[in-house]
Amino acid sequence: MKTFILTIFLMIYFTVSSQIDEYQKDIIDLLNVNGTAQKYDFEYEKLMVDLNIKVASPDTPDTFWKTLKKDKDEKVDELIAIMSFAYRKYFTHPEICELYEFYKTDSAKKMASGTDELTSKELEFISNYKKSNIAIKVKKVSAEFTKDSLKISKQWSRELFTEKLGVLAKAGYTK
């Protein structure tokens, strides 16, 4: 219940706030470049597939699904805004900027994707990064940070599932 209230408060805060501070903006930029936003974009789609397979009646029209998914960008943006508080808890503004500078590089993008082979120069760049103070800190806070971010994402998923299930039920498209 506390998490739900926190989620509502944060959503209202970001809706009412006409400007976000630079720290917040930089965290959001980091989450967009390090793959976090894409991860939750995928999670949104996965949740919709789960609803379609497990809950929705077979005769649910495609137009209904398109309408149901129209808020995807908004829902992912809300999660990213809330997730930024976990980053604020563990990383200072200058550290966020350091992380952003690393993750915006081609080497980091290739490393994160795991699909492209890295050149020796890229491997050296990543090796040097792993020796940096920020990389050491990331490793140090990783367990606690992961707990916090998982708690946030699980709450988001539960609330999203419940909301979409309600819309399906209200429209009469459940099994």
C-alpha positions as CSV (number, residue, x, y, z in Angstrom):
1,M,0.0,0.0,0.0
2,K,2.9,2.4,0.8
3,T,4.3,1.8,-2.6
4,F,1.0,2.5,-4.3
5,I,0.6,5.8,-2.4
6,L,4.2,6.7,-3.3
7,T,3.5,5.8,-6.9
8,I,0.4,8.0,-7.0
9,F,2.3,10.9,-5.2
10,L,5.1,10.7,-7.7
11,M,2.8,10.6,-10.7
12,I,1.0,13.7,-9.5
13,Y,4.3,15.4,-8.7
14,F,5.6,14.9,-12.2
15,T,2.3,15.8,-13.8
16,V,1.9,19.0,-11.8
17,S,5.6,20.0,-12.0
18,S,6.0,22.2,-15.0
19,Q,9.8,21.8,-15.0
20,I,12.1,19.0,-14.1
21,D,15.4,19.8,-12.6
22,E,18.7,19.0,-14.4
23,Y,19.5,16.1,-12.1
24,Q,16.1,14.5,-13.0
25,K,16.6,15.2,-16.7
26,D,20.1,13.7,-16.7
27,I,18.8,10.5,-15.0
28,I,16.1,10.2,-17.6
29,D,18.6,10.7,-20.4
30,L,20.8,8.0,-18.8
31,L,17.9,5.6,-18.6
32,N,17.1,6.2,-22.2
33,V,20.7,5.6,-23.3
34,N,21.6,2.7,-21.1
35,G,18.7,0.5,-22.3
36,T,16.4,0.8,-19.3
37,A,13.6,2.5,-21.2
38,Q,13.8,-0.1,-23.9
39,K,13.7,-2.9,-21.4
40,Y,10.5,-1.6,-19.9
41,D,9.1,-0.9,-23.3
42,F,9.6,-4.6,-23.9
43,E,8.1,-5.5,-20.5
44,Y,5.0,-3.5,-21.4
45,E,4.6,-5.5,-24.6
46,K,5.2,-8.7,-22.8
47,L,2.5,-7.9,-20.3
48,M,0.1,-7.3,-23.1
49,V,0.9,-10.6,-24.7
50,D,0.4,-12.3,-21.3
51,L,-3.0,-10.6,-21.0
52,N,-3.9,-11.7,-24.5
53,I,-2.9,-15.3,-24.0
54,K,-4.0,-15.9,-20.4
55,V,-7.0,-13.5,-19.9
56,A,-8.5,-12.1,-23.1
57,S,-11.2,-13.9,-25.0
58,P,-10.2,-15.2,-28.4
59,D,-12.7,-12.8,-30.1
60,T,-11.0,-9.6,-28.7
61,P,-10.7,-7.4,-31.8
62,D,-7.3,-6.0,-32.9
63,T,-8.7,-2.5,-32.7
64,F,-9.3,-3.0,-29.0
65,W,-5.7,-4.1,-28.4
66,K,-4.5,-1.0,-30.4
67,T,-6.6,1.3,-28.2
68,L,-5.5,-0.5,-25.0
69,K,-1.8,0.0,-26.0
70,K,-2.1,3.7,-26.8
71,D,-0.7,4.7,-23.4
72,K,2.5,2.6,-23.7
73,D,4.9,5.6,-24.0
74,E,3.1,7.4,-21.1
75,K,3.2,4.3,-18.9
76,V,6.9,3.6,-19.6
77,D,7.7,7.3,-19.0
78,E,6.0,7.2,-15.7
79,L,8.0,4.2,-14.7
80,I,11.2,5.9,-15.8
81,A,10.4,8.9,-13.7
82,I,9.7,6.8,-10.6
83,M,12.8,4.7,-11.3
84,S,14.9,7.8,-11.3
85,F,14.4,8.0,-7.5
86,A,16.3,4.8,-7.1
87,Y,19.2,6.4,-9.1
88,R,19.0,9.5,-6.9
89,K,19.3,7.4,-3.8
90,Y,22.6,5.8,-4.9
91,F,24.2,8.2,-7.3
92,T,25.0,11.9,-7.2
93,H,24.3,14.2,-10.1
94,P,28.0,14.2,-11.3
95,E,28.0,10.4,-11.1
96,I,24.9,10.2,-13.2
97,C,26.6,12.5,-15.8
98,E,29.7,10.1,-15.7
99,L,27.4,7.1,-16.3
100,Y,25.7,8.9,-19.1
101,E,29.0,9.8,-20.8
102,F,30.0,6.1,-20.7
103,Y,26.7,4.6,-21.8
104,K,26.3,7.0,-24.8
105,T,29.5,5.6,-26.3
106,D,29.4,3.0,-29.1
107,S,31.6,0.7,-27.0
108,A,29.1,0.7,-24.1
109,K,26.2,0.2,-26.5
110,K,28.0,-2.8,-28.1
111,M,28.8,-4.2,-24.7
112,A,25.2,-3.8,-23.5
113,S,23.8,-5.4,-26.6
114,G,26.1,-8.4,-26.3
115,T,25.6,-9.1,-30.0
116,D,28.4,-7.1,-31.5
117,E,32.1,-8.1,-31.3
118,L,34.2,-5.5,-29.6
119,T,37.4,-4.3,-31.1
120,S,40.6,-4.4,-29.0
121,K,40.3,-0.6,-28.6
122,E,36.7,-0.9,-27.4
123,L,37.7,-3.7,-25.0
124,E,40.5,-1.5,-23.6
125,F,38.0,1.4,-23.2
126,I,35.6,-0.8,-21.3
127,S,38.4,-2.3,-19.2
128,N,39.5,1.3,-18.2
129,Y,36.0,2.2,-17.4
130,K,35.6,-0.9,-15.1
131,K,38.6,0.5,-13.1
132,S,37.0,3.9,-12.7
133,N,35.5,5.1,-9.4
134,I,32.0,5.2,-10.8
135,A,32.2,1.6,-12.1
136,I,33.5,0.5,-8.7
137,K,30.6,2.3,-7.0
138,V,28.1,0.8,-9.4
139,K,29.4,-2.7,-8.4
140,K,29.4,-1.8,-4.7
141,V,25.7,-0.6,-4.6
142,S,24.5,-3.1,-7.2
143,A,22.7,-5.5,-4.8
144,E,20.8,-2.8,-3.0
145,F,20.1,-0.8,-6.1
146,T,18.8,-3.9,-7.8
147,K,16.4,-4.6,-4.9
148,D,15.0,-1.1,-5.1
149,S,14.6,-1.1,-8.8
150,L,13.0,-4.5,-8.8
151,K,10.5,-3.4,-6.2
152,I,9.6,-0.4,-8.3
153,S,9.3,-2.4,-11.5
154,K,7.2,-5.2,-9.9
155,Q,4.8,-2.6,-8.5
156,W,4.5,-0.9,-11.9
157,S,3.8,-4.3,-13.6
158,R,1.2,-5.2,-11.0
159,E,-0.6,-1.9,-11.3
160,L,-0.4,-2.0,-15.1
161,F,-1.7,-5.6,-15.2
162,T,-4.6,-4.7,-12.9
163,E,-5.5,-1.6,-14.9
164,K,-5.5,-3.4,-18.2
165,L,-7.3,-6.4,-16.8
166,G,-10.0,-4.1,-15.5
167,V,-10.4,-2.5,-19.0
168,L,-10.6,-5.9,-20.6
169,A,-13.2,-7.1,-18.1
170,K,-15.3,-3.9,-18.4
171,A,-15.3,-4.3,-22.1
172,G,-16.4,-7.9,-21.8
173,Y,-13.3,-9.4,-23.4
174,T,-12.2,-11.8,-20.7
175,K,-12.4,-15.6,-21.0
